[in-house]
Amino acid sequence: MSISLTPNQERLIQAKLQDGKYHSAEEILEIALRLLDEYDRANAEWVVEVQEKIDAAIIASEQTPPLDGELFVNQILERFRQVPQEPA
């Protein structure tokens, strides 16, 4: 396989090589591909976790009676009114 790099990509690789931490462009690309693979796996795991949380929330909402919005807001406001006020 042959690949073409943009000028910016080439500059980045050259800069990394000049820093001396890496010995070849192949080493840099190997690391980049490994990181890409790790990123893809982490992203896939995140999607599964979020879907599980959404599913759990849907189940919980189906088992919980609906709230009256106005009553809910009024209860919150009443709690704030009951909190002692600090002197100014």
PyMOL commands that set and color helices and strands:
alter all, ss='L'
color gray80, all
select helices_A, chain A and resi 7-19+25-63+69-82
alter helices_A, ss='H'
color red, helices_A
deselect
rebuild
show_as cartoon
